[in-house]
């Protein structure tokens, strides 16, 4: 009879799990640094291909990283850039709408999303991740009940951000329909963290970014903090690292494909939000602030960015049960804790 040693010697060696190649757009945005740190550190990920018009600080170096000069508006360049990717993470989005008009924003936000989704299908990618937003639900006046993913989309036609996110969702679903590429679609609430609040400083190179961050800390220490009217509705926040953790799970195929709300536990009032961020709240009654926001809705948004107050015109709260059950996601930060961590990271 053969010994156990002989039997073990004859047993074929265990097959090594093939690592994944992940293509990422929008890596220089709010979520990007936290997600890249996770992907680089994961033994499941063999290569991370960054697609963008230019390389931003914090996305350089490392044996796993590769940068490809790609504008999402260029369908041919996108197809070449995505080729060979097992997973595609699409986060590129034009946010501000200052100095550029509706047409330019739409070209990046909606047509660009179509190009990336179409390229993922053409490449035979296993999974496609799209970061949408809670804004697609639209505010629900008179209701503070948390919304599940099955709620109909009622994105504000006035706010380009909400409208483009909703349109991009429809485009993604259409492009992936009938393909073998699984869709993971995320709808986070307001994302905070060091790269959200300090976005400008973190995007500036070396000493210039450090100088701006130092100036911000010094002005805050001297009491030179802006005073703002507090938002008139309860708010939720999610920390950038918690969003990155949800995306990492999807990249690695943990949890089933689907649509997922992301938010930290609990809510905070508008006044508490400002205080936790180290800002001063103007002594304005909530009813007056609410009336002012509603009045702004009557003005035409000549500059797209002027419609941003739309996001706090009515309650918009999320139910995150599906992400917890189907994705195994648990936020490390509550809404209040995410704000505290943001202020701490900024040194305020």
RAKAPE-V107122 format. One record per backbone hydrogen bond with DSSP energy under -0.5 kcal/mol. NH is the residue of the N-H (numbers start at 1). CO is the residue of the C=O. E is the energy in kcal/mol with one decimal. If there is no record, write none. Layout:
BEGIN
nh=NH co=CO e=E
nh=NH co=CO e=E
END
This chain:
BEGIN
nh=7 co=3 e=-2.2
nh=8 co=4 e=-2.4
nh=9 co=5 e=-2.0
nh=10 co=6 e=-1.6
nh=11 co=7 e=-1.0
nh=20 co=44 e=-2.5
nh=22 co=20 e=-0.5
nh=22 co=47 e=-2.7
nh=23 co=87 e=-2.6
nh=24 co=49 e=-2.9
nh=25 co=89 e=-2.5
nh=26 co=51 e=-0.8
nh=29 co=26 e=-1.7
nh=33 co=29 e=-0.7
nh=35 co=31 e=-2.3
nh=36 co=32 e=-3.1
nh=37 co=33 e=-1.9
nh=38 co=34 e=-1.6
nh=39 co=35 e=-2.7
nh=40 co=36 e=-2.9
nh=41 co=37 e=-1.5
nh=42 co=38 e=-0.6
nh=42 co=39 e=-0.8
nh=45 co=42 e=-1.2
nh=46 co=20 e=-2.4
nh=46 co=44 e=-0.6
nh=47 co=20 e=-1.7
nh=48 co=64 e=-3.1
nh=49 co=22 e=-3.1
nh=50 co=48 e=-0.6
nh=50 co=66 e=-3.5
nh=51 co=24 e=-2.8
nh=51 co=49 e=-0.5
nh=52 co=50 e=-0.5
nh=52 co=68 e=-1.7
nh=57 co=203 e=-0.5
nh=59 co=56 e=-1.6
nh=65 co=62 e=-0.8
nh=66 co=48 e=-2.3
nh=68 co=50 e=-3.1
nh=70 co=52 e=-2.1
nh=70 co=68 e=-0.9
nh=72 co=70 e=-0.6
nh=74 co=71 e=-2.6
nh=75 co=73 e=-0.9
nh=78 co=74 e=-2.3
nh=79 co=75 e=-2.1
nh=80 co=76 e=-1.9
nh=81 co=77 e=-2.4
nh=82 co=78 e=-2.4
nh=83 co=79 e=-1.1
nh=85 co=82 e=-2.2
nh=86 co=21 e=-2.0
nh=87 co=21 e=-1.8
nh=88 co=127 e=-2.2
nh=89 co=23 e=-3.1
nh=90 co=88 e=-0.6
nh=90 co=129 e=-3.2
nh=91 co=25 e=-0.9
nh=91 co=89 e=-0.7
nh=95 co=93 e=-0.7
nh=99 co=97 e=-0.6
nh=105 co=101 e=-2.1
nh=106 co=102 e=-2.7
nh=107 co=103 e=-1.9
nh=108 co=104 e=-1.4
nh=109 co=105 e=-3.0
nh=110 co=106 e=-2.2
nh=111 co=106 e=-1.9
nh=112 co=107 e=-0.9
nh=114 co=110 e=-2.2
nh=115 co=111 e=-2.1
nh=116 co=112 e=-2.1
nh=117 co=113 e=-2.6
nh=118 co=114 e=-2.7
nh=119 co=115 e=-2.1
nh=120 co=116 e=-2.0
nh=121 co=117 e=-1.9
nh=122 co=118 e=-2.3
nh=123 co=119 e=-2.2
nh=124 co=120 e=-0.5
nh=124 co=121 e=-1.2
nh=125 co=120 e=-2.4
nh=126 co=86 e=-2.4
nh=127 co=86 e=-1.5
nh=128 co=182 e=-3.0
nh=129 co=88 e=-3.1
nh=130 co=184 e=-2.2
nh=131 co=90 e=-1.7
nh=132 co=130 e=-1.0
nh=132 co=186 e=-2.7
nh=134 co=188 e=-2.5
nh=136 co=133 e=-1.6
nh=137 co=134 e=-2.0
nh=138 co=135 e=-0.7
nh=140 co=315 e=-2.8
nh=141 co=139 e=-0.6
nh=143 co=140 e=-1.9
nh=147 co=317 e=-2.6
nh=151 co=148 e=-1.8
nh=154 co=136 e=-1.1
nh=155 co=136 e=-0.6
nh=160 co=158 e=-0.7
nh=163 co=159 e=-2.4
nh=164 co=160 e=-3.2
nh=165 co=161 e=-2.0
nh=166 co=162 e=-2.2
nh=167 co=163 e=-2.4
nh=168 co=164 e=-2.6
nh=169 co=165 e=-1.9
nh=170 co=166 e=-1.8
nh=171 co=167 e=-2.1
nh=172 co=168 e=-2.7
nh=173 co=169 e=-2.3
nh=174 co=170 e=-2.1
nh=175 co=171 e=-2.6
nh=176 co=172 e=-2.2
nh=177 co=173 e=-1.2
nh=179 co=176 e=-2.2
nh=182 co=126 e=-2.9
nh=182 co=180 e=-0.7
nh=184 co=128 e=-2.6
nh=185 co=183 e=-0.5
nh=185 co=258 e=-2.7
nh=186 co=130 e=-2.6
nh=187 co=260 e=-3.2
nh=189 co=262 e=-2.1
nh=190 co=236 e=-0.7
nh=192 co=238 e=-2.3
nh=196 co=193 e=-1.2
nh=197 co=193 e=-2.2
nh=198 co=194 e=-1.1
nh=199 co=196 e=-1.0
nh=202 co=198 e=-2.6
nh=203 co=199 e=-1.4
nh=204 co=200 e=-0.9
nh=204 co=201 e=-0.6
nh=208 co=205 e=-1.2
nh=209 co=205 e=-1.3
nh=210 co=206 e=-2.1
nh=211 co=207 e=-2.6
nh=212 co=208 e=-2.0
nh=213 co=209 e=-2.2
nh=214 co=210 e=-2.3
nh=215 co=211 e=-2.4
nh=216 co=212 e=-2.0
nh=217 co=213 e=-2.1
nh=218 co=214 e=-2.5
nh=219 co=215 e=-2.3
nh=220 co=216 e=-2.0
nh=221 co=217 e=-2.6
nh=222 co=218 e=-1.7
nh=223 co=220 e=-1.5
nh=224 co=219 e=-2.8
nh=225 co=223 e=-1.8
nh=228 co=280 e=-2.7
nh=230 co=282 e=-0.5
nh=235 co=268 e=-2.8
nh=238 co=190 e=-2.2
nh=240 co=192 e=-2.3
nh=242 co=239 e=-0.8
nh=243 co=239 e=-1.8
nh=244 co=240 e=-2.2
nh=245 co=241 e=-1.9
nh=246 co=242 e=-1.7
nh=247 co=243 e=-2.2
nh=248 co=244 e=-2.5
nh=249 co=245 e=-1.8
nh=250 co=246 e=-1.7
nh=251 co=247 e=-2.8
nh=252 co=248 e=-2.2
nh=253 co=250 e=-1.3
nh=254 co=249 e=-2.9
nh=255 co=253 e=-0.6
nh=256 co=326 e=-0.9
nh=258 co=183 e=-1.1
nh=260 co=185 e=-3.0
nh=262 co=187 e=-1.6
nh=264 co=237 e=-1.9
nh=268 co=235 e=-2.2
nh=270 co=231 e=-0.5
nh=273 co=269 e=-2.2
nh=274 co=270 e=-1.8
nh=275 co=271 e=-2.2
nh=276 co=272 e=-2.7
nh=277 co=273 e=-1.2
nh=278 co=275 e=-1.5
nh=279 co=274 e=-3.0
nh=280 co=226 e=-1.9
nh=282 co=228 e=-2.7
nh=282 co=280 e=-0.5
nh=284 co=282 e=-2.7
nh=288 co=285 e=-0.7
nh=289 co=285 e=-2.1
nh=290 co=286 e=-2.9
nh=291 co=287 e=-2.1
nh=292 co=288 e=-2.2
nh=293 co=289 e=-2.4
nh=294 co=290 e=-2.3
nh=295 co=291 e=-2.0
nh=296 co=292 e=-1.9
nh=297 co=293 e=-0.9
nh=298 co=295 e=-1.6
nh=299 co=296 e=-1.3
nh=302 co=300 e=-2.2
nh=304 co=302 e=-0.5
nh=305 co=97 e=-1.0
nh=306 co=303 e=-2.2
nh=307 co=304 e=-1.6
nh=308 co=305 e=-1.6
nh=310 co=307 e=-1.9
nh=311 co=308 e=-2.3
nh=312 co=309 e=-1.8
nh=313 co=310 e=-1.4
nh=316 co=234 e=-0.5
nh=319 co=147 e=-2.8
nh=320 co=318 e=-0.6
nh=324 co=320 e=-1.6
nh=325 co=321 e=-2.5
nh=326 co=322 e=-2.7
nh=327 co=322 e=-0.6
nh=327 co=323 e=-0.9
nh=329 co=323 e=-2.1
nh=335 co=265 e=-2.9
nh=338 co=334 e=-2.5
nh=339 co=335 e=-1.5
nh=340 co=336 e=-2.2
nh=341 co=337 e=-2.5
nh=342 co=338 e=-1.7
nh=343 co=339 e=-2.3
nh=344 co=340 e=-2.4
nh=345 co=341 e=-2.2
nh=346 co=342 e=-1.6
nh=347 co=343 e=-0.7
nh=347 co=344 e=-0.9
nh=348 co=343 e=-1.9
END
